[in-house]
Amino acid sequence: MKTILCYGDSLTWGYDAANLGRHALEDRWPSVLKTALGDGIDVIAEGLN
């Protein structure tokens, strides 16, 4: 299995400025990437807010 590390800032973390919290897991871009790539790719989100 291949692994992609998404290392980034609040966008990677999933910050939601409208609600001062986090977007739902399925709406964060690393999760969208994982869905687009399908099985066989592990996507790890390491974002810092």
SEMAR-685086 format. One record per residue (C-alpha): x, y, z. Coordinates in steps of 0.2 Angstrom, whole numbers, plus 5000, padded with zeros to 4 digits. Layout:
<rs>
XYZ ...
</rs>
This chain:
<rs>
500050005000 500650174996 500550325008 500250505006 500650625020 499650785019 500750905030 500051075031 499151225040 497351255045 496751205028 497451035030 496751025048 495051075042 494751235050 493051305047 493051495050 491151515049 490951405064 492651425072 492851235073 493251095060 492351045044 491650865045 492950735042 492250695025 492350875019 494150905023 495250895008 496350755013 494750645015 494150704998 495850654991 495750484999 494050454991 494650514974 496150394974 495250244981 495850094989 497750054989 498250224995 498350285013 498150465016 498750535032 498250715037 499450805049 498850985049 499051115062 497851245066 
</rs>
